[in-house]
């Protein structure tokens, strides 16, 4: 990839993510829906995560004095949005799990009561988001994002030839082999603790974002199924823990919460099974073909 192309690629990726963040801020403030049935909170949070990932992927090509503190502020903003987004996901998960087995319906009054509890949590989380968006800290961050859309501080390396594959090498290595105390797909087993599965999910998301940022579409598509299965597993694990906690706090819905836990546990096991099949098939494809006459 020529230097001019690399510089253009970095600039385009940063502008795209910045636009996603700033365009959805007014909708988040209004708590308004967005086309496609998604939520503005989700879109804005994804923009934060993508920009953080882009700055990590393109770290050798941008000015670190600019990118490192910006990544820290984006992490703060994504965390601010996270509480409201988690509540949205939990409410959707409640109705999906409750209706997953029509032959064995759950108590509709209990499900409605749980939805009310989650709605209250989401409302409180949204108020916290609005308070955060009204701070001087966010005003400074928004100004820095707007400036980045006009000019991305590039390093000299952005104008020299660079390999797309080299830019995604690190997140792919983390996904396969692990990072620090988090294993990669190579070491993941059906008996691995939930925290390890979640760590691999984070690595898969980073690898996918990196592949998309540098334009390796084929690689990005190959990572989608892996990330989806890991995401389904994490959603089921988190939901099961939530239903357990709500069942203890609210005895009147404890039976329904117990049934929800059973269904989420089954969903987590199914995701693990499907993911191990996917990983085994990928390993077989990477294995070199046997030579004629070999066994």
N, C-alpha and C positions, 0 to 999 in steps of 0.2 A: 504494500500500500504506500503510494507516494506521500511525501510530506504534506503537499497541498491537500490531498484527499484526507489525510489524517486530521489535519486542522479543521477541515470542513465537517468531518464526521463528529468530532468532539463538540464543535459549536452547535451543530444541529441537534445532537442528543441533549445537551444542556438546555437549549431553548425549548425543546419539546416538553421536557419535564417541568421546567419553570412555568410554561404556559398552562400545563395541567393543574399545577398548584394554584396559581393566581386566578385562573378562570373559574375555579370551583369555590373560592373563598366566599363570594357573595351568596352563592347557593347554600353553603354551609351555614352562613349567618341566618339566612331565611328558612333554613331547614326545608328547602324545596327539593322536589324530585329532579332527576336528570334523565335524559332519554335512555331507553334500554332497560329501565326498571332498576338501575343501580342507585346507590346513594351518593350524594355529593361528598359526604365524609369519607367514604371509601375511595372515591376518585382522587380527592385531595391527598389522602394518606398514601395512595399508590404513587402519586407524583413525587412525594417526599422520598419514598423508598427507592424509586427509580433514579432520582437525581443523586441520592447518596451512593447508589450502586454505580451509576455512571462515573461519578467522581472517583470512586475506588478503581473501576476498570481503567479509566484514563489517567490514573495518578501520575504516570511518567510523563504525560503530555501537558499537564496543567501546572500552574503555579501553586505549590503546596501552601504557601503563606495565605493564599486565598481559599483553597479547597478544604483544608483540614478544619479550620474553624467553621466554615459553612456546613460541613458534614455534621459537626456537633450540634449546630442549631437546627438542622433538619431532623436530627434524631429527636431533639426536644419536641419539635412540632408534630412529628409522627406519633410520639408517645402521647401528646396531648389529644390527638384525634383517636388514639387507640381505644380509649375507654368507651367512647360512643360507638365506634365500629364494632367492638366486641359485643356490645349489647344488641346491636342490629343482627349480628350473626347468630347470637344465642336465641333471639326471638324467632328467626327464620328456622333455625334448627329445631326448636321446640315443636313447631307445627309440622315440619317434615317428618320428624321422628314419631310424633304422636299419630300421624296418618299413614305410617309406613306399612301397617298390617291391618287393613280394613276388617278382616275377619275377627280380629281381637281388639276392638276399639278401647281407647282409654276413657276414663271418666271426663266428659266434656267440661263439667264445672271445674274440676281440678286443673285441667289444661288452661282454661280461661283464667283461673286464679294465678297460675304461674305466668301466663302472658302479662297479666296486670303488674306482677312484681317486676318483670323484665322491662316493661314499658316505663315504670317509674325509675328504674336504674338508668335507662337510656336517656330519659328526660334530664336527670341529674347530671349525667355525663355530658350532654349537649350544653347545659348551662356552664359547665366547666370549660368546654371548648370556647364558648363565646367570651368568657372571662379572659381566657388566654389570648384570644385574637384581639382583645382590646388593650393589651399591655404594650408598653414601649418596646419590650423585647421582640414581639412579633412585628411591630412597625419597622424596626431596624432590619429584621430579617426580610420582610417584604420588599424593602428598598434595595437590599442587596440582591435579591432575586431579580427584581426589575432591571437592575444594572447589569446583571449577568446575561439577561436576554439581549442586551445591547452590545455587550463586550465580554467575552470569556478570556480571562488572563491565561494565556498559553505559555508553556515552557518552550525552549528552543527545540526540544525533541519532537514537538508537534509538527515541525516543518522539515523533518528528516524522514526518510523511508522507515516504515514500521510494519511489522507483521500483525495481521488481525489475530491469527492463532496465538501469537505470543501474548497478546493482551488478555486473552481468556485462559491462558495456561494455568494461572494460579487458582482461579475459582474451580476449574475442572479438576485440578489436582486435589484441592480440598474436598471436593465432592467424592472422588474415588478413594482417597487415602485417609481423609480426615484432617483435622486441624487441632492443634494443641491437645486437649483432652476429649475432643469430640470425634468419634469415629466417622469414617466415610462409608460409602456403599459397599466397599470391599469387605468390611468387617461387620456389617449389619446382619443380624440373624433374627428369626421369629421370636427369640427369647430376649432380645436386647431391651433394656428399659425404655420407657416412653421418652425420657429426656434425650436419649441417643437418637431416637427416630426424629424427634423435633430438631435436633442439631443437624441431621442430614437434610431435613426439609429446608432449613435456612440455607444450607450450602447449595441445594438444588435451585432455589430461587435466585441466589446470587449468580450462579452459573448461567441460568437462563437469561437473566437481565443483561449479563455481560455479553452473551452471544447475540442478543437482540441489538444491543448498543453498537456493536461493531459490524452488524449486518450479516452475521452467519445464521441465516434463517433456517437452514436445514438442521443445524445443531440445536437451535432454539426449539424447533418443533419436536425434536427427539426428546427434549427435556420436559416438555409440557406434561406428558402422561405420568412421568415420574413425579413431578411436582404435584400434580392433581391427586395422586394416590397418597402421597405424604401429607398433603393438606387435608384430605378426608380423614386420615388417621388422626391427625392432630385435633381436628374439629370434634371428632367423636370422643377423644380422650378428655378434652377440656369440657365438653358438654356433660359427660358422665360425672366428672368431679363437681360440676355446678349443680346437677340434679341431686347428688348426694348431700351437698351442703344445704340446698333449699329444703330437702326432705327433713333434715335435722332441725332446721330453723322453723319450719312450718309443719307440724305433725299432721295437720288436716289434709295435706297433699302428699304425705310420705309414701303411701302405697303407689300412687301414680309416679312419683319420682323414682321409686324402686323399679318399676316397669320400664321407665325411660332409661335408667342405668343399664338394665339388661340389654335393651336394644342398642344402645350406644356401644356397649362392650362387644356385642356381636358385630357391629359395623367396624370397629377397630380391628377385630380379628380378621374380618374379610379383607380389609385394606392391607393388612400385613401379608396375608396369603397372596393376594394379587400382586403386590409389590415384589415379593420374593420370586414369583414366577417371571415377572418382567426382568428382574436383575439376572436371573439364571439364563434367560433367553439372550440377553445382551452379552453375557460372558461367552455363550456358545458362538455368537456371531463374531466376536473378536478373536476366537481361537483359530489359529492357522489350520487349513485343511490337512488331513493326513496324507502322507506320501503314498503312492501306489505300492501295495504290498506290505504296508505297515499295519500294525494292529494296536 
